Amino acid sequence: MRVTVITDGGFTGRGIGTRSADVDVDDVDPESWRDEYRAHGADLVRYTLIIGDTSVSFNETAEIPKDLRRLFERVWK
């Protein structure tokens, strides 16, 4: 499935880029995710991951579900 990650925020406010990839999503459960995960701090990058009809946003230091973290890392790296 096609997964896209877009960013905004950070020091410049413009994020750090966008990435997309076709990945296997059999081991993730997007329905269990909240719409947003936040961490407090200045100049944090916000990531928005889009998978199908689901999008979820999180700051770079936010605690997010393990399956979301694995999926993000597959796309971002």
MITI-85893 format. One line per field, with one value per atom (N, C-alpha, C, CB): residue in one letter; atom name; x negated, y, z negated. Coordinates in steps of 0.1 Angstrom, whole numbers, plus 5000, padded with zeros to 4 digits. Glycine has a CB too. Example, Ala and Ser with C-alpha at 12.3 -4.5 7.8 and 13.67 -1.06 7.14 Angstrom:
2
res <- a | a | a | a | s | s | s | s
atom <- N | CA | C | CB | N | CA | C | CB
east <- 4868 | 4877 | 4868 | 4887 | 4872 | 4863 | 4871 | 4859
north <- 4943 | 4955 | 4967 | 4955 | 4978 | 4989 | 5000 | 4994
up <- 4922 | 4922 | 4922 | 4910 | 4929 | 4929 | 4921 | 4943
END
This chain:
77
res <- m | m | m | m | r | r | r | r | v | v | v | v | t | t | t | t | v | v | v | v | i | i | i | i | t | t | t | t | d | d | d | d | g | g | g | g | g | g | g | g | f | f | f | f | t | t | t | t | g | g | g | g | r | r | r | r | g | g | g | g | i | i | i | i | g | g | g | g | t | t | t | t | r | r | r | r | s | s | s | s | a | a | a | a | d | d | d | d | v | v | v | v | d | d | d | d | v | v | v | v | d | d | d | d | d | d | d | d | v | v | v | v | d | d | d | d | p | p | p | p | e | e | e | e | s | s | s | s | w | w | w | w | r | r | r | r | d | d | d | d | e | e | e | e | y | y | y | y | r | r | r | r | a | a | a | a | h | h | h | h | g | g | g | g | a | a | a | a | d | d | d | d | l | l | l | l | v | v | v | v | r | r | r | r | y | y | y | y | t | t | t | t | l | l | l | l | i | i | i | i | i | i | i | i | g | g | g | g | d | d | d | d | t | t | t | t | s | s | s | s | v | v | v | v | s | s | s | s | f | f | f | f | n | n | n | n | e | e | e | e | t | t | t | t | a | a | a | a | e | e | e | e | i | i | i | i | p | p | p | p | k | k | k | k | d | d | d | d | l | l | l | l | r | r | r | r | r | r | r | r | l | l | l | l | f | f | f | f | e | e | e | e | r | r | r | r | v | v | v | v | w | w | w | w | k | k | k | k
atom <- N | CA | C | CB | N | CA | C | CB | N | CA | C | CB | N | CA | C | CB | N | CA | C | CB | N | CA | C | CB | N | CA | C | CB | N | CA | C | CB | N | CA | C | CB | N | CA | C | CB | N | CA | C | CB | N | CA | C | CB | N | CA | C | CB | N | CA | C | CB | N | CA | C | CB | N | CA | C | CB | N | CA | C | CB | N | CA | C | CB | N | CA | C | CB | N | CA | C | CB | N | CA | C | CB | N | CA | C | CB | N | CA | C | CB | N | CA | C | CB | N | CA | C | CB | N | CA | C | CB | N | CA | C | CB | N | CA | C | CB | N | CA | C | CB | N | CA | C | CB | N | CA | C | CB | N | CA | C | CB | N | CA | C | CB | N | CA | C | CB | N | CA | C | CB | N | CA | C | CB | N | CA | C | CB | N | CA | C | CB | N | CA | C | CB | N | CA | C | CB | N | CA | C | CB | N | CA | C | CB | N | CA | C | CB | N | CA | C | CB | N | CA | C | CB | N | CA | C | CB | N | CA | C | CB | N | CA | C | CB | N | CA | C | CB | N | CA | C | CB | N | CA | C | CB | N | CA | C | CB | N | CA | C | CB | N | CA | C | CB | N | CA | C | CB | N | CA | C | CB | N | CA | C | CB | N | CA | C | CB | N | CA | C | CB | N | CA | C | CB | N | CA | C | CB | N | CA | C | CB | N | CA | C | CB | N | CA | C | CB | N | CA | C | CB | N | CA | C | CB | N | CA | C | CB | N | CA | C | CB | N | CA | C | CB | N | CA | C | CB | N | CA | C | CB | N | CA | C | CB | N | CA | C | CB | N | CA | C | CB | N | CA | C | CB | N | CA | C | CB | N | CA | C | CB
east <- 4992 | 5000 | 4991 | 5010 | 4996 | 4988 | 4990 | 4993 | 4979 | 4979 | 4971 | 4973 | 4976 | 4969 | 4967 | 4977 | 4955 | 4952 | 4949 | 4941 | 4956 | 4953 | 4949 | 4965 | 4942 | 4937 | 4940 | 4922 | 4941 | 4941 | 4935 | 4956 | 4934 | 4928 | 4913 | 4933 | 4907 | 4893 | 4888 | 4886 | 4875 | 4869 | 4874 | 4854 | 4875 | 4879 | 4895 | 4873 | 4902 | 4916 | 4920 | 4922 | 4911 | 4914 | 4912 | 4906 | 4909 | 4907 | 4893 | 4918 | 4892 | 4879 | 4881 | 4872 | 4892 | 4894 | 4906 | 4882 | 4908 | 4919 | 4913 | 4929 | 4918 | 4914 | 4927 | 4905 | 4926 | 4937 | 4930 | 4946 | 4937 | 4933 | 4944 | 4922 | 4943 | 4952 | 4947 | 4954 | 4954 | 4949 | 4960 | 4945 | 4955 | 4964 | 4970 | 4957 | 4983 | 4990 | 4997 | 4999 | 4994 | 5001 | 5000 | 4997 | 4989 | 4986 | 4990 | 4972 | 4998 | 5002 | 5018 | 4998 | 5022 | 5036 | 5040 | 5040 | 5042 | 5044 | 5057 | 5045 | 5067 | 5079 | 5077 | 5089 | 5066 | 5064 | 5056 | 5056 | 5052 | 5044 | 5053 | 5035 | 5048 | 5055 | 5052 | 5050 | 5059 | 5056 | 5043 | 5067 | 5039 | 5027 | 5020 | 5031 | 5007 | 4999 | 4990 | 4991 | 4989 | 4982 | 4971 | 4991 | 4960 | 4950 | 4948 | 4936 | 4944 | 4942 | 4927 | 4946 | 4925 | 4912 | 4912 | 4902 | 4901 | 4900 | 4894 | 4891 | 4899 | 4893 | 4893 | 4879 | 4903 | 4905 | 4910 | 4913 | 4905 | 4911 | 4923 | 4900 | 4934 | 4946 | 4947 | 4959 | 4949 | 4950 | 4965 | 4942 | 4969 | 4983 | 4982 | 4992 | 4986 | 4985 | 4999 | 4980 | 4999 | 5012 | 5012 | 5015 | 5021 | 5023 | 5037 | 5017 | 5040 | 5054 | 5062 | 5061 | 5073 | 5082 | 5078 | 5096 | 5067 | 5063 | 5051 | 5060 | 5052 | 5040 | 5038 | 5041 | 5025 | 5022 | 5010 | 5019 | 5010 | 4999 | 4992 | 5004 | 4979 | 4972 | 4959 | 4968 | 4955 | 4943 | 4931 | 4943 | 4920 | 4908 | 4905 | 4896 | 4908 | 4905 | 4917 | 4898 | 4929 | 4941 | 4940 | 4953 | 4947 | 4948 | 4959 | 4952 | 4956 | 4966 | 4966 | 4963 | 4977 | 4978 | 4966 | 4991 | 4962 | 4951 | 4953 | 4948 | 4965 | 4968 | 4967 | 4981 | 4971 | 4970 | 4956 | 4978 | 4948 | 4933 | 4926 | 4927 | 4930 | 4923 | 4927 | 4928 | 4940 | 4944 | 4937 | 4959 | 4937 | 4930 | 4916 | 4931 | 4909 | 4895 | 4892 | 4889 | 4902 | 4901 | 4901 | 4912 | 4910 | 4912 | 4901 | 4926 | 4898 | 4889 | 4874 | 4890 | 4870 | 4856 | 4852 | 4851
north <- 4988 | 5000 | 5012 | 5000 | 5023 | 5035 | 5043 | 5044 | 5047 | 5054 | 5067 | 5046 | 5078 | 5091 | 5098 | 5101 | 5104 | 5112 | 5126 | 5105 | 5136 | 5150 | 5156 | 5157 | 5167 | 5174 | 5188 | 5171 | 5194 | 5209 | 5212 | 5214 | 5225 | 5229 | 5229 | 5220 | 5227 | 5227 | 5241 | 5220 | 5243 | 5257 | 5267 | 5256 | 5262 | 5272 | 5272 | 5267 | 5262 | 5262 | 5255 | 5275 | 5251 | 5245 | 5229 | 5251 | 5224 | 5209 | 5205 | 5202 | 5192 | 5187 | 5178 | 5179 | 5179 | 5171 | 5162 | 5163 | 5154 | 5145 | 5132 | 5151 | 5121 | 5108 | 5099 | 5100 | 5091 | 5081 | 5068 | 5086 | 5057 | 5044 | 5034 | 5039 | 5024 | 5013 | 5002 | 5006 | 5000 | 4991 | 4981 | 4999 | 4970 | 4959 | 4965 | 4946 | 4965 | 4970 | 4960 | 4982 | 4947 | 4936 | 4937 | 4923 | 4943 | 4943 | 4956 | 4939 | 4964 | 4977 | 4977 | 4989 | 4985 | 4986 | 5001 | 4979 | 5008 | 5022 | 5026 | 5027 | 5017 | 5020 | 5022 | 5009 | 5017 | 5019 | 5032 | 5007 | 5039 | 5051 | 5063 | 5054 | 5072 | 5085 | 5094 | 5092 | 5105 | 5114 | 5121 | 5124 | 5123 | 5131 | 5127 | 5146 | 5128 | 5125 | 5137 | 5112 | 5143 | 5155 | 5154 | 5167 | 5161 | 5163 | 5178 | 5155 | 5182 | 5196 | 5200 | 5200 | 5211 | 5216 | 5226 | 5204 | 5233 | 5243 | 5238 | 5255 | 5243 | 5240 | 5225 | 5245 | 5218 | 5204 | 5202 | 5196 | 5192 | 5188 | 5180 | 5181 | 5183 | 5175 | 5167 | 5184 | 5154 | 5144 | 5141 | 5131 | 5140 | 5135 | 5123 | 5146 | 5111 | 5099 | 5096 | 5087 | 5094 | 5091 | 5077 | 5102 | 5069 | 5055 | 5053 | 5045 | 5051 | 5050 | 5062 | 5037 | 5060 | 5071 | 5076 | 5067 | 5071 | 5075 | 5084 | 5062 | 5094 | 5102 | 5104 | 5116 | 5104 | 5106 | 5115 | 5092 | 5125 | 5134 | 5132 | 5149 | 5135 | 5134 | 5142 | 5119 | 5148 | 5155 | 5145 | 5164 | 5150 | 5141 | 5134 | 5149 | 5139 | 5133 | 5127 | 5143 | 5127 | 5121 | 5106 | 5125 | 5101 | 5087 | 5082 | 5083 | 5073 | 5068 | 5053 | 5073 | 5047 | 5032 | 5025 | 5027 | 5014 | 5007 | 5004 | 4994 | 5000 | 4997 | 5009 | 4990 | 5021 | 5033 | 5037 | 5044 | 5035 | 5038 | 5030 | 5036 | 5017 | 5008 | 5012 | 4993 | 5015 | 5019 | 5033 | 5021 | 5042 | 5055 | 5052 | 5064 | 5044 | 5042 | 5035 | 5033 | 5026 | 5020 | 5030 | 5009 | 5040 | 5050 | 5061 | 5056 | 5065 | 5077 | 5074 | 5082 | 5062 | 5059 | 5052 | 5049
up <- 5000 | 5000 | 5000 | 4988 | 5006 | 5007 | 4994 | 5019 | 4988 | 4975 | 4978 | 4963 | 4974 | 4976 | 4962 | 4985 | 4960 | 4948 | 4953 | 4940 | 4948 | 4950 | 4937 | 4957 | 4938 | 4925 | 4926 | 4923 | 4914 | 4913 | 4899 | 4914 | 4897 | 4884 | 4884 | 4873 | 4873 | 4872 | 4870 | 4883 | 4871 | 4869 | 4880 | 4870 | 4892 | 4903 | 4904 | 4916 | 4899 | 4900 | 4913 | 4900 | 4921 | 4934 | 4934 | 4945 | 4923 | 4922 | 4928 | 4930 | 4930 | 4935 | 4947 | 4924 | 4954 | 4966 | 4966 | 4969 | 4976 | 4978 | 4984 | 4988 | 4980 | 4985 | 4987 | 4975 | 4998 | 5000 | 5004 | 5012 | 5001 | 5004 | 5005 | 4994 | 5013 | 5013 | 5003 | 5027 | 4992 | 4982 | 4978 | 4969 | 4972 | 4967 | 4953 | 4965 | 4952 | 4940 | 4933 | 4944 | 4934 | 4928 | 4912 | 4933 | 4907 | 4893 | 4886 | 4891 | 4892 | 4886 | 4884 | 4894 | 4875 | 4872 | 4871 | 4858 | 4883 | 4883 | 4875 | 4897 | 4875 | 4868 | 4853 | 4870 | 4847 | 4833 | 4830 | 4828 | 4840 | 4838 | 4835 | 4850 | 4827 | 4825 | 4838 | 4812 | 4839 | 4850 | 4849 | 4852 | 4836 | 4833 | 4820 | 4833 | 4820 | 4809 | 4807 | 4810 | 4795 | 4793 | 4783 | 4790 | 4785 | 4775 | 4773 | 4779 | 4761 | 4759 | 4762 | 4745 | 4767 | 4770 | 4781 | 4774 | 4783 | 4793 | 4806 | 4788 | 4817 | 4830 | 4834 | 4831 | 4829 | 4832 | 4846 | 4822 | 4853 | 4866 | 4864 | 4875 | 4872 | 4871 | 4884 | 4870 | 4882 | 4893 | 4894 | 4890 | 4907 | 4909 | 4919 | 4916 | 4914 | 4921 | 4927 | 4912 | 4940 | 4947 | 4953 | 4958 | 4949 | 4954 | 4957 | 4943 | 4970 | 4974 | 4970 | 4967 | 4963 | 4959 | 4945 | 4959 | 4939 | 4925 | 4926 | 4917 | 4917 | 4915 | 4900 | 4923 | 4896 | 4882 | 4882 | 4875 | 4872 | 4871 | 4857 | 4872 | 4857 | 4845 | 4845 | 4842 | 4834 | 4833 | 4832 | 4820 | 4835 | 4836 | 4823 | 4840 | 4811 | 4798 | 4791 | 4789 | 4798 | 4792 | 4791 | 4800 | 4780 | 4778 | 4788 | 4763 | 4797 | 4807 | 4806 | 4821 | 4811 | 4810 | 4818 | 4816 | 4813 | 4820 | 4834 | 4812 | 4838 | 4852 | 4861 | 4854 | 4856 | 4863 | 4864 | 4855 | 4854 | 4855 | 4865 | 4841 | 4865 | 4875 | 4890 | 4873 | 4892 | 4905 | 4909 | 4905 | 4900 | 4903 | 4906 | 4890 | 4899 | 4902 | 4915 | 4891 | 4919 | 4933 | 4944 | 4934 | 4942 | 4952 | 4952 | 4951 | 4940 | 4939 | 4942 | 4925 | 4938 | 4940 | 4954 | 4930
END
